[in-house]
Every structure is written in structure tokens, then in C-alpha cells.
């Protein structure tokens, strides 16, 4: 059961930059100053699109990640449909959503950045993160595993990164896979502090030992065409790595 531990010490995220009037190139430049949510799955080895070395090359200014994106049309469609999908989420759930056009950073781990799609005001007055996704009809099955509702692991890592930076305890995903308001998938994740601790450890290791020292991470393999790995397996892998690292 995820540990939300509402009694723990809370923090307020810091504003890195106001993004409303930034050009795309300016936004990318600011984002290279830390690790964003969509970087995390590549850094920890569960991205179906990129490797940790791809992210490293982007952060040190050698090659932008976007230059190697295979399906740029899907990415553009996702951006164009973002407001529509957010509106569908609002209609389906009755929850109020809003945007904050700012890039945030974690006050304790300043390399952790967050530029969140939307925020949600819950019925109890608390705030949550909303991430907007789009996919096609054939790929919608990635939101189920063994007949149970799930969140694709690379999106899960992104959502958990945002919860950590923003100090929020819930993240929602709304994914459109068709052309009607009924062809959407809505998922919710609660904060898991054990997962978060290990994620932060690996992000810090990547940033301090590779980006800051301009030392490329080991090149292990191309980004997988299909990732089939559970959070349980990943969690145990990084536990073993951490034990090895600390001796």
C-alpha cells in the first residue's frame, strides 16, 4: 500500500522560471538545467524511447533529445490535443483544473524540475497533479496489465517525480485514445515514499556523477521497443544497486 504519510515534513517547491512567454528554445534551455519528469524513465532504464545517455547528451548540449524522436507527429498531436483532453477530464470527474505557467524545482534537490500540465483542486481542498496523454486505439492496452488497470511504467516515473517536486500526494493521468469523450482512460496514483526515495537517489547519482562531471553514463542498450517491467522488479534492482554502491 503506498505510503502517503501525511504527517511528514512538507516543503514548498521553488519557482525556477515563468514559462508563459518563453520560446520553445528558451524553454528547452531552462529544462537542461535539471531533470524533468519525462527524463526520469530513461535515467532509470525503463523508457521505451530513450536511454540515459540520450538524456546526458541533451543536458550537456551535445544533441537535443527531440532531434532523435521517431514519431514527431504523435508528439505534435499530443500538444495540440492537450487542452481538449483536459476539458474531457474536467467533464468526466467534475473536478476543477487549472494551469500554472511556471517551471518548478525541488527545494532540497534543485536538479529536480517540474513543468506540470495541469493541477487539480480536489473536493477536500487538497491539490493534485494532472498529466495529459494521447495514444492510438491499438496502444491503449498498455494501460492494463493482466486484466488490471495500470499506468505505463515510464509515465508512472514521470508522475512520481512531479509529486516529489510539488510535494503533492496524488497524480492523475487522462489519456485520449479515440475521437469521443468516452474514449479516454483515467488513472490515479498515490504517493509512494519508498519508490520516491530510490528514484531521487538514482536521479541524484545521474546528475552529480555524470552531468556535473561531464562523464557519460554507461551505454548498455538502445531504448527498448517494448518495456515489460513492473515497479516491483525495478524497485528491487535499485535496492541492490544502492547496497552495492554504499558497500
KELOTOR-678324 format. One record per residue: x, y, z of N, C-alpha, C, O in turn. Coordinates in steps of 0.001 Angstrom, whole numbers, padded with zeros to 6 digits, always signed. Last residue first. Example, Ala and Ser with C-alpha at 12.3 -4.5 7.8 and 13.67 -1.06 7.14 Angstrom:
<recs>
+012850-002250+007080+013670-001060+007140+012900+000030+007870+013409+001138+008039/+013190-005690+007800+012300-004500+007800+013200-003300+007800+014236-003319+008465/
</recs>
This chain:
<recs>
+028297-000218-000324+029109-001292+000292+028379-001961+001429+028915-002878+002052/+026892+001608-001721+027327+002003-000390+028187+000940+000303+028733+001176+001381/+026472+000146-004069+027125+001452-004137+027692+001869-002767+028798+002399-002665/+025093-002131-003209+026429-002279-003804+027185-000965-003748+028373-000933-003427/+022749-000919-002330+023540-001695-001389+024973-001863-001899+025935-001754-001139/+021864+000155-004760+022209+001050-003667+023057+000328-002622+023995+000916-002083/+021381-002129-006235+022403-001192-006683+022848-000296-005529+024035-000027-005346/+019267-003224-004766+020532-003962-004857+021666-003034-005289+022781-003134-004777/+017356-001222-005224+017754-001532-003842+019113-002243-003852+019998-001920-003060/+017072-001420-007943+017765-000250-007419+018130-000414-005947+019098+000182-005474/+015759-003927-008109+017029-003688-008800+017766-002511-008183+018966-002600-007926/+013410-003502-006693+014412-004415-006153+015762-004255-006832+016801-004430-006194/+012114-001671-008413+012415-001289-007039+013506-002193-006460+014428-001705-005807/+011778-003222-010724+012662-002054-010745+013071-001661-009340+014236-001351-009093/+009922-005095-009756+011231-005535-010233+012207-004371-010200+013328-004507-009711/+007762-003352-009126+008349-004232-008102+009750-004673-008508+010672-004631-007692/+007038-002203-011461+007677-001343-010469+008340-002189-009385+009349-001793-008801/+007887-004449-014147+006999-003934-013114+007772-003050-012168+008997-003129-012078/+008242-004367-017625+008909-004459-016328+008003-003837-015291+007407-002789-015542/+008563-004231-020637+007685-005085-019858+008365-005334-018529+008987-006376-018322/+008701-002047-023294+009150-002243-021922+008126-003097-021205+006947-002744-021160/+009738-002282-026520+008602-002552-025655+009129-002828-024267+009924-003749-024077/+012062-001375-027543+010863-001188-028341+009622-001385-027494+008592-000747-027712/+014297+000337-025345+013528-000852-025699+012338-000496-026574+011690+000534-026385/+017081+002149-026453+015804+002175-025743+014943+001028-026243+014875+000782-027447/+020027+000094-026687+019076+001041-027259+017820+001039-026402+017525+000063-025713/+022274-000284-023869+021428-000795-024944+020606+000333-025525+020499+001405-024929/+024389+000895-022375+024026-000506-022201+023254-001056-023388+023534-002156-023863/+026866+002964-021639+025944+002694-022737+025627+001215-022716+026485+000380-023002/+027169+004724-018557+027451+003536-019371+026410+003347-020453+025217+003543-020222/+027106+008353-018936+026736+007110-018238+027044+005920-019130+027171+006082-020344/+029871+010586-019473+028697+009863-019985+028381+008634-019151+029295+007941-018703/+030633+013263-017568+031074+011883-017763+029876+011064-018227+028944+010860-017449/+030430+015817-016468+030500+015615-017920+031135+014264-018252+032033+014152-019087/+029862+016181-013863+031255+015832-014169+031502+015660-015663+032626+015392-016088/+027129+016686-014052+028007+017679-013439+029481+017427-013761+030254+018373-013914/+026244+014264-015321+026047+015585-015927+027036+016601-015364+027706+017300-016124/+027402+012207-013480+027516+012219-014939+027382+013633-015522+028316+014134-016148/+027108+012538-010770+028227+011719-011245+028423+011770-012750+029492+011416-013249/+024850+014219-010448+026134+014554-009826+027316+013813-010453+028389+014386-010643/+022787+012989-012015+023120+014404-012149+024529+014710-011639+025307+015381-012317/+022779+010269-011222+022923+010642-012627+023404+012085-012763+024320+012368-013536/+022363+010559-008453+023562+009885-008941+023824+010272-010399+024961+010568-010769/+019844+011749-008474+020991+012475-007911+022305+011875-008393+023249+012602-008704/+018314+009671-009553+018396+010958-010241+019622+011747-009771+020341+012336-010578/+018656+007746-007555+019172+007492-008901+019262+008779-009720+020198+008949-010502/+017405+009034-005336+018794+008563-005252+019391+008386-006652+020511+008830-006905/+014812+009374-006282+015649+010547-006035+017113+010160-005964+017972+010878-006475/+014027+006656-006324+014046+007453-007553+014951+008668-007402+015760+008961-008283/+014098+006015-003629+015029+005356-004544+015132+006116-005866+016210+006202-006453/+012043+007704-002664+013398+007774-002110+014415+007172-003066+015478+007752-003290/+009785+006831-004123+010304+008180-004302+011749+008303-003803+012578+008938-004454/+009331+004257-003116+009651+004445-004533+010349+005788-004730+011369+005876-005413/+008669+005073-000504+009785+004156-000739+010260+004269-002188+011460+004364-002445/+006421+006697-000812+007657+007307-000358+008869+006397-000553+009981+006888-000748/+004113+007176-003111+004791+006035-002512+006185+006505-002118+007043+006693-002981/+000988+008712-003721+002415+008849-003451+002945+007623-002718+002295+007101-001812/-001250+007188-006038-000974+007822-004756+000537+007792-004511+001252+006941-005040/-002650+007719-009243-001590+007131-008426-001470+007921-007137-001571+009148-007128/-005320+007049-011460-004819+007813-010318-003711+007023-009640-003814+005807-009479/-006573+007445-014807-005899+006668-013762-005441+007605-012654-005205+008792-012878/-008679+007165-017520-008320+007996-016369-007753+007090-015289-008370+006097-014904/-008941+007208-020945-008541+006387-019804-008124+007341-018698-007302+008230-018920/-011502+007703-023391-010413+008188-022552-010173+007201-021417-011069+006470-020993/-013812+007796-025073-012605+007033-025400-011391+007641-024702-010407+008031-025331/-015832+009503-024552-015868+008220-023850-014632+007371-024123-014427+006344-023476/-015528+011627-026229-015170+011831-024823-015234+010543-024014-014733+010502-022890/-013931+010457-029248-015102+010829-028458-014682+010957-027000-013630+010465-026592/-011793+009443-030641-012274+010777-031020-013603+011129-030365-014327+011994-030857/-009211+007878-028647-010170+007899-029752-010611+009311-030053-009896+010269-029760/-007639+008057-026457-007212+007090-027479-008172+007044-028673-007971+006262-029602/-006341+010124-023944-007313+010017-025024-006795+009040-026077-005662+009164-026542/-005804+009922-020564-005245+009547-021870-006372+009348-022877-007248+008505-022684/-004889+011387-017675-006038+011288-018570-005501+011084-019976-004825+011955-020522/-003803+010726-014440-003476+010680-015861-004790+010598-016630-005685+009832-016274/-003009+012276-011333-003982+011682-012239-003438+011739-013659-002716+012664-014033/-001476+011932-008216-001324+012342-009610-002357+011580-010422-002556+010382-010222/-001087+012997-004860-001872+012285-005870-001527+012844-007252-001317+014044-007429/+000336+014570-003127+000190+013157-002808-000622+012346-003809-000822+011146-003624/+002999+016919-003588+001586+016561-003666+001465+015048-003582+002400+014328-003932/+005447+018276-003954+005006+017838-002624+003488+017659-002599+002794+018171-001721/+006558+018779-006377+005461+019658-005962+004977+019371-004551+004183+020134-004003/+008515+016742-006515+008886+018154-006655+007816+019060-006061+008127+019998-005327/+006935+014398-006135+008068+014704-005263+008417+016190-005315+008594+016824-004275/+005108+014483-008225+004615+014506-006850+005731+014891-005880+005498+015623-004918/+006923+014286-010368+006159+015514-010163+005597+015598-008750+005610+016668-008141/+007821+011643-010013+008775+012747-009974+008037+014063-009695+008486+014862-008872/+005462+010302-010483+006041+010253-009133+007120+011330-008957+007297+011860-007860/+005061+010793-013214+004106+011275-012230+004669+011300-010822+004384+012217-010052/+007317+009469-014309+007105+010902-014522+006173+011476-013457+006460+012519-012870/+006821+006832-013554+008022+007509-013066+007886+009024-013203+008294+009771-012314/+004457+006382-015037+004436+006336-013576+005634+007073-012987+005491+007844-012039/+005371+006430-017635+004517+007524-017174+004447+007554-015646+004385+008624-015040/+006800+004070-017616+007532+005310-017891+006705+006537-017519+007259+007566-017132/+004824+002137-017033+005864+002419-016046+006628+003710-016328+007061+004384-015394/+001370+002924-017478+002651+002510-018068+003820+002997-017211+003810+004126-016721/-000783+002042-014887-000189+003185-015582+001115+002683-016201+001908+002060-015495/-003690-000133-014893-002342+000250-014500-001955+001542-015210-002710+002064-016030/-006209-002535-014190-005865-001176-014569-004473-000818-014054-004115-001153-012925/-005779-005941-015210-005943-004939-014165-005524-003563-014671-004603-003441-015478/-005151-007862-017081-006551-007578-016824-006818-006524-015771-007976-006239-015467/-002385-007734-017241-003027-008940-016692-004463-008664-016275-004935-009163-015254/-002704-004351-017352-001717-005424-017257-002368-006598-016553-002842-006481-015423/-003456-001403-019230-003908-002573-018475-002772-003579-018423-001965-003653-019349/-002383+000413-020861-002937+000931-019610-003619-000156-018790-004273+000125-017786/-001794-000778-023197-000673-000565-022286-001128-000023-020932-000357-000003-019973/-004035-000682-024755-003893-001848-023875-002713-001719-022923-002627-002462-021945/-003801+001399-026505-004497+001664-025245-004345+000516-024249-004504+000710-023044/-002742+000985-028972-001798+001093-027856-002484+001304-026512-001812+001379-025484/-004849+001015-030758-004113-000234-030577-003199-000207-029354-002913-001250-028766/-005695+003698-030692-006581+002638-030204-005820+001345-029911-006112+000659-028932/-003009+005823-029495-003925+005319-030505-004690+004114-029951-004369+003590-028885/-002883+008563-027121-002347+007354-027726-003314+006924-028826-004325+007587-029061/-001966+011184-024877-002747+010697-026013-002088+009441-026551-000872+009277-026448/-002232+012728-021631-001588+011828-022587-002537+011538-023742-003756+011634-023600/-001606+014920-018977-002402+014656-020167-001599+013788-021139-000439+014076-021433/-001679+014848-015505-000870+014697-016702-001749+014255-017865-002540+013320-017737/-002217+016701-012664-002889+016064-013796-001945+016044-014986-001466+017089-015427/-001769+016590-009141-001177+016788-010472-002049+016088-011508-002563+014998-011254/-003671+018258-006561-003103+017072-007202-002559+017474-008572-002854+018553-009085/-004507+019646-003363-004130+019787-004762-003512+018490-005275-002911+017729-004517/-007412+019747-001165-006008+019467-001466-005777+019588-002975-006725+019626-003759/-010148+020012-000894-009337+021224-000881-007867+020998-001161-007132+021962-001376/-011659+017804-001271-011280+018095+000110-010370+019315+000225-009876+019622+001310/-011887+017674-004011-013081+018053-003252-012763+018357-001791-013507+019087-001136/-008918+019182-005465-009743+018056-005057-010915+018535-004204-010924+019672-003734/-007851+020856-008156-008341+021127-006809-009311+020007-006447-010386+019889-007036/-005034+020052-010105-006425+019758-009771-006700+020232-008352-005882+020035-007453/-002998+021301-012790-003203+020966-011386-004699+020800-011147-005524+021336-011888/-001295+020262-015788-002395+020892-015065-002327+020502-013595-001691+019519-013215/+001483+019723-016534+000427+020059-017492-000690+020864-016822-000994+021987-017225/+004418+021102-014999+003243+020231-014917+002171+020692-015902+001966+021891-016090/+007526+020842-014825+006663+021720-015606+005392+020909-015849+005314+020127-016797/+010051+020476-012520+008683+020065-012865+007986+021173-013634+007870+022301-013154/+013279+019102-011581+012418+020144-012134+011034+019591-012472+010868+018389-012682/+015954+018594-009579+014648+018014-009900+013684+019125-010310+013319+019978-009501/+018158+019931-008716+018243+019366-010066+016909+018759-010493+016743+018436-011669/+017721+020566-006039+017455+021583-007064+017599+021103-008500+017194+021812-009421/+016450+019222-003568+017160+018594-004693+016947+019491-005919+016083+019205-006748/+015077+020930-001918+016177+020142-001351+017041+019500-002425+018230+019261-002212/+013113+022127-003506+013978+022973-002659+015174+022240-002065+016182+022868-001742/+012697+021387-006935+012636+020871-005569+013561+021707-004689+014695+021975-005087/+011216+023787-009133+012298+022903-008751+012143+022519-007284+011532+023243-006498/+009034+024568-011936+009369+024493-010526+010601+023624-010306+010984+022832-011167/+007967+026824-014304+008792+025643-014093+009268+025678-012644+009827+026673-012181/+004621+027937-014951+005931+028107-014324+006656+026762-014309+006029+025703-014302/+001741+028477-015260+002753+028534-016320+004121+028868-015726+004687+029933-015972/-000541+026444-014055+000426+027414-013544+001577+027408-014532+002310+026423-014625/-004007+025752-014632-002603+025712-015030-001800+026749-014264-002318+027797-013877/-006614+023636-013294-006041+024942-013613-004574+024748-013984-003978+023713-013688/-009786+022071-012648-008378+022031-013036-007903+023442-013380-008700+024319-013712/-012145+020565-010549-011663+021811-011153-010179+021696-011444-009403+021272-010587/-014054+017636-011348-013009+018316-010585-012538+019562-011319-012532+019610-012549/-015745+016088-012779-016335+017186-012033-015328+017954-011198-015706+018832-010422/-014910+014026-014437-014691+013899-012994-015417+014951-012171-015679+014735-010988/-015612+014686-017079-015802+013321-016589-015764+013240-015063-016511+012465-014466/-014887+017385-017351-016290+016991-017535-016559+015616-016933-017615+015397-016340/-012125+017189-016936-012931+018039-016060-014407+017649-016139-015094+017590-015119/-011366+015537-019064-011142+015104-017683-012038+015889-016731-012640+015315-015824/-012020+017234-021196-012734+015961-021043-012580+015453-019611-013549+014991-019009/-010121+019236-020791-011546+019574-020686-012386+018311-020499-013351+018313-019734/-007810+017784-021345-008001+018343-020003-009475+018688-019775-010009+018456-018691/-008203+017317-024038-008198+016178-023125-008404+016645-021686-009088+015986-020903/-007969+019996-024993-009196+019224-025189-009278+018066-024198-010323+017857-023582/-005348+020653-024353-006446+021399-023733-007768+020644-023850-008583+020652-022928/-003925+018729-025991-003783+018785-024536-004963+019487-023862-005519+018963-022896/-003765+018517-028696-004979+017993-028065-004986+018172-026544-005956+017801-025884/-001260+019502-029373-002441+020178-029896-003720+019762-029169-004651+020557-029039/+000450+017653-028130+000448+019057-027697-000842+019764-028133-001437+020522-027367/-000186+015334-029593-000368+015368-028153-000439+016778-027624-001274+017087-026774/+000632+016086-032117-000783+015841-031878-001090+015887-030389-002123+016412-029972/+003403+016161-031693+002684+017391-032017+001189+017239-031769+000548+018161-031266/+003876+013422-031209+004191+014416-030191+003431+015713-030440+002877+016299-029510/+003114+012312-033637+002378+011936-032428+002625+012944-031315+001710+013287-030565/+005106+013463-035230+003704+013787-035490+002861+013464-034260+001993+014249-033880/+007476+012328-034447+007238+013717-034076+005798+014126-034284+005303+015027-033608/+008600+009541-033773+007272+009927-034210+006949+011339-033747+006231+011524-032765/+011368+009557-032960+010916+008900-034162+009588+009434-034669+009453+009747-035852/+013629+011963-031882+012287+011417-031701+011810+010813-033017+011840+011468-034059/+016061+013183-032026+016042+011751-032282+014665+011134-032076+014533+009910-032092/+015639+015788-031332+016165+015529-032672+016106+014051-033022+016100+013700-034202/+014910+015830-028668+013858+015907-029676+014349+015573-031075+013570+015124-031916/+017368+015920-027293+016586+014683-027312+015576+014699-028439+015393+013683-029110/+020156+017480-028811+018840+017598-028196+018077+016294-028332+018135+015640-029373/+023489+016940-028060+022415+016628-029008+021093+016695-028282+020914+016046-027251/+025100+018410-026228+025683+017746-027401+024627+017478-028469+024847+017758-029648/+024363+019559-023786+024302+020355-025005+024907+019730-026235+025205+020434-027200/+024085+018158-021512+025376+018822-021694+025477+019551-023033+026528+020091-023379/+021496+017143-021834+021789+018045-020714+023110+018790-020892+023234+019938-020464/+021711+015449-024089+020850+016632-024131+021250+017629-023045+021335+018829-023308/+023412+013462-023158+023833+014275-024300+022996+015552-024410+023510+016607-024778/+021742+012407-021087+023025+013037-020773+023464+013963-021918+023843+015110-021679/+019691+011269-022593+019396+012385-021688+020676+013137-021335+020684+014367-021291/+021130+009254-023891+020405+010259-024670+020132+011501-023816+020320+012632-024264/+021947+007760-021697+022964+008507-022441+022316+009560-023356+022885+010630-023571/+019619+006551-020891+020221+007552-020005+021260+008378-020752+021434+009563-020469/+017527+006370-023853+018446+005819-022868+018962+006936-021972+018765+008117-022258/+014073+006237-024995+015381+006856-024836+016220+006093-023821+015710+005290-023040/+011657+004722-025241+012065+005660-026284+013527+006095-026204+014161+006303-027238/+010727+003347-023117+010678+002647-024406+011225+003499-025542+011256+003052-026688/+012540+003452-020042+011900+004194-021132+011865+003355-022403+012860+002715-022743/+013844+002472-017859+012557+001856-018195+011826+002618-019299+010619+002446-019472/+016223+003547-016678+016286+002393-017568+014969+001739-017927+014954+000557-018272/+016452+005862-015310+016387+004636-014504+016217+003377-015356+016082+002275-014825/+016534+007693-017414+017635+007668-016448+017646+006363-015652+018710+005821-015353/+014072+007274-018636+015303+006954-019363+016474+006814-018399+017308+005921-018550/+012321+008182-016652+012262+006775-017054+013512+006365-017828+013970+005229-017697/+012983+010970-016443+013268+010029-015361+013295+008580-015835+014194+007826-015463/+012267+012856-018283+013640+012334-018345+013821+011098-017463+014707+010279-017708/+009780+013822-017714+009876+012877-018828+011285+012319-019016+011484+011407-019818/+010390+015610-015565+009628+014385-015350+009765+013367-016460+009856+012170-016190/+013844+016759-015762+012394+016906-015850+011701+015566-015710+012343+014515-015734/+016646+017836-014157+015973+016628-014628+014473+016859-014597+013897+017122-013541/+018286+020882-015277+017928+019863-014296+017264+018684-014971+017308+018541-016193/+018726+022570-017310+019371+022890-016035+019013+021900-014928+019404+022080-013775/+017216+022091-019490+018513+021420-019432+019254+021686-018120+020296+021084-017861/+015129+023846-019203+014909+022452-018817+016223+021676-018725+016325+020713-017964/+016135+026176-020308+015872+026115-018874+015748+024673-018404+016217+024328-017319/+016224+025303-022999+017446+025707-022312+017265+025673-020798+018143+025195-020080/+013533+024882-023571+014451+023740-023576+015752+024071-022837+016310+023225-022138/+012643+027563-023450+012108+026559-022522+013038+025352-022427+013302+024854-021333/+014024+028649-025611+014298+029146-024264+013823+028146-023217+014506+027907-022222/+012824+027219-027692+014259+027071-027441+014638+027563-026053+015481+026960-025390/+010158+028125-027512+010467+026694-027350+011946+026491-027016+012280+025679-026153/+010062+031147-025518+010050+030428-026791+010371+028956-026504+010795+028598-025406/+008041+032171-022767+009278+031582-023277+009072+031004-024669+008020+030435-024960/+005874+033173-021454+006342+033905-022631+007642+033347-023202+008276+033992-024038/+005408+031277-019363+004322+031709-020256+004822+032366-021533+004250+032139-022599/+007158+030412-017431+007273+029838-018773+006312+030426-019799+006399+030102-020983/+009257+031635-014999+007916+031784-015554+007980+031377-017023+008771+031935-017783/+011443+029438-013229+011226+030444-014265+009749+030466-014631+009072+029439-014578/+011487+028192-010689+012724+028382-011435+012565+029484-012473+013423+030358-012598/+010058+028360-007586+009846+028705-008998+011204+028938-009646+011976+029786-009198/+010101+025573-005361+010597+026891-005743+010320+027129-007223+010348+026192-008021/+007609+023932-003337+008517+023988-004486+008918+025420-004795+008170+026360-004527/+007663+023488+000110+007062+024252-000982+008051+024291-002136+009213+024645-001938/+007185+020525+002098+008006+021588+001535+007220+022312+000452+006226+021794-000057/+006538+018842+005265+006199+019245+003918+007183+020302+003411+007922+020898+004194/+007255+016010+007170+007543+017426+006952+007290+017784+005488+007775+017104+004584/+004447+013748+007542+005848+014062+007296+006022+015566+007060+005061+016285+006787/+001819+013107+007765+002415+013799+008900+003866+014199+008653+004456+014913+009464/+000959+011593+005653+000577+012998+005641+001226+013792+006776+001191+015022+006760/+001808+009129+004157+002434+009726+005347+002195+011233+005433+003121+012033+005301/+001481+007450+002020+001303+008870+001789+001795+009686+002971+002169+010845+002792/+002649+004629+000735+002773+005385+001971+002639+006870+001666+003558+007485+001124/+000711+002152-000941+001555+003343-000969+001503+004108+000344+000453+004219+000978/+000859-001196+000000+000000+000000+000000+000890+001239+000000+001752+001364+000870/
</recs>
